Structure formats: C-alpha cells, structure tokens
Amino acid sequence: MPRRIVDMLTYLMQHDAHHRGQICSQVRDFGHKFSAEDTMRIWGWKKLTPPSSRK
C-alpha cells in the first residue's frame, strides 16, 4: 500500500479519536458519568441507544 494512503488513514483515525475525546470531555464537564458500556460503544463505533431502551 502506498505510504500516502497509510498516512491519510492514520490521520483520519487520529482525527476521529480527537473528536471523540472532545465529546467525552465535554459530556463529563456537564456531569455525565460514562459506564463501561457507554465507553465501549463510543470507541467501538456501535450505534448508541438511548438509556431508556437498554436492557
């Protein structure tokens, strides 16, 4: 795979992680406590479901 493609994919993953970190930090600043499941869903790219519909 060409180095330019590897560099771009690396950049995109880092950029995504940066924004997810910003969101998590801001949500914590508002007083929300993340459960382990919340954290795995956010960082695992799974669809988030509202807490009221979780089992």
Backbone bond lengths (Angstrom), bond angles and torsions (degrees), N, CA, C in turn:
res aa  C-N    CA-C-N  psi(-1)  N-CA   C-N-CA  omega(-1)  CA-C   N-CA-C  phi
1 M - - - 1.447 - - 1.540 108.07 -
2 P 1.320 117.68 135.46 1.467 119.96 -179.53 1.526 112.62 -62.22
3 R 1.313 114.96 144.81 1.462 121.44 -177.98 1.533 112.23 -56.94
4 R 1.333 117.74 -36.59 1.465 121.18 -179.80 1.522 111.29 -62.38
5 I 1.316 117.44 -37.06 1.464 121.03 179.33 1.526 109.98 -69.77
6 V 1.315 116.61 -43.57 1.468 120.77 177.75 1.526 109.66 -60.12
7 D 1.327 117.33 -45.16 1.466 121.42 179.31 1.529 111.10 -60.49
8 M 1.323 117.45 -43.06 1.463 120.60 -178.72 1.517 111.12 -67.07
9 L 1.317 118.15 -42.76 1.461 121.21 178.41 1.528 110.92 -63.48
10 T 1.316 116.51 -39.81 1.466 120.90 177.27 1.520 110.04 -63.36
11 Y 1.322 116.88 -44.44 1.454 121.13 178.30 1.528 110.68 -59.58
12 L 1.317 117.48 -45.91 1.466 120.91 -178.48 1.527 111.85 -62.29
13 M 1.322 117.14 -40.80 1.466 119.92 178.38 1.523 110.93 -66.43
14 Q 1.316 117.42 -41.39 1.464 120.41 178.90 1.526 111.45 -67.29
15 H 1.311 116.48 -38.71 1.462 121.02 179.79 1.534 110.09 -65.00
16 D 1.316 116.43 -43.17 1.458 121.77 177.60 1.532 110.28 -60.94
17 A 1.312 116.75 -45.39 1.467 120.86 179.75 1.528 110.71 -63.48
18 H 1.314 116.63 -37.58 1.464 120.25 178.67 1.531 110.40 -60.70
19 H 1.323 117.30 -46.28 1.464 120.20 -178.83 1.525 112.05 -69.98
20 R 1.304 117.88 -36.09 1.465 119.72 175.98 1.528 110.07 -64.41
21 G 1.321 116.86 -38.31 1.458 120.56 176.59 1.516 111.85 -64.61
22 Q 1.330 117.07 -39.34 1.462 120.75 176.99 1.525 110.74 -62.24
23 I 1.322 116.40 -43.65 1.465 120.82 179.76 1.523 110.34 -62.83
24 C 1.321 117.04 -47.10 1.471 120.83 -179.84 1.520 111.10 -60.83
25 S 1.318 117.14 -42.45 1.456 121.09 -179.74 1.525 110.98 -63.97
26 Q 1.309 116.65 -43.91 1.465 120.10 -179.18 1.526 111.21 -66.88
27 V 1.310 117.03 -40.91 1.465 120.48 179.11 1.528 110.18 -63.80
28 R 1.331 117.61 -41.19 1.469 120.88 176.55 1.525 111.21 -63.33
29 D 1.336 116.45 -38.27 1.467 120.41 177.48 1.527 111.51 -60.93
30 F 1.325 116.86 -30.03 1.468 121.43 177.96 1.524 112.20 -82.00
31 G 1.343 117.06 -2.02 1.452 121.30 173.99 1.514 116.19 99.55
32 H 1.330 118.07 6.27 1.464 120.11 179.61 1.524 109.67 -80.75
33 K 1.311 116.37 138.68 1.466 121.71 175.64 1.528 107.70 -105.07
34 F 1.322 116.20 122.26 1.457 120.63 178.45 1.520 110.54 -80.30
35 S 1.316 116.04 134.57 1.461 120.07 171.51 1.528 107.35 -83.71
36 A 1.313 116.77 168.17 1.469 120.60 177.84 1.528 110.22 -60.94
37 E 1.323 115.96 -36.34 1.472 120.14 179.38 1.534 110.53 -65.82
38 D 1.333 117.09 -42.58 1.468 120.50 177.24 1.522 110.74 -57.51
39 T 1.320 115.47 -47.09 1.459 120.22 -177.56 1.532 110.62 -62.58
40 M 1.309 117.37 -43.62 1.467 120.04 -179.81 1.522 110.94 -66.04
41 R 1.321 117.12 -36.65 1.466 119.32 178.77 1.525 111.22 -68.63
42 I 1.318 117.10 -40.26 1.463 119.74 179.90 1.522 110.53 -65.69
43 W 1.329 116.72 -47.86 1.459 120.13 -176.05 1.523 112.46 -85.10
44 G 1.333 117.59 -13.23 1.461 120.47 179.38 1.505 113.88 -94.76
45 W 1.340 117.95 4.24 1.454 124.18 176.54 1.517 112.47 61.91
46 K 1.332 117.21 32.01 1.460 120.37 177.00 1.516 109.33 -95.66
47 K 1.322 115.93 156.16 1.458 120.47 178.86 1.523 108.95 -65.90
48 L 1.327 116.00 130.06 1.465 120.52 178.47 1.527 109.41 -82.25
49 T 1.313 115.89 136.95 1.458 120.82 176.11 1.517 108.87 -111.82
50 P 1.328 116.99 146.96 1.465 118.92 178.45 1.518 110.85 -60.75
51 P 1.348 118.21 146.73 1.473 120.72 -178.91 1.524 113.07 -56.48
52 S 1.333 117.48 -32.17 1.473 120.50 -178.08 1.523 112.99 -66.43
53 S 1.328 117.68 -23.59 1.469 120.00 -178.34 1.519 113.39 -98.78
54 R 1.338 117.66 1.32 1.471 120.65 178.27 1.519 109.96 -80.49
55 K 1.329 115.04 150.99 1.463 120.08 179.48 1.500 110.43 -86.92
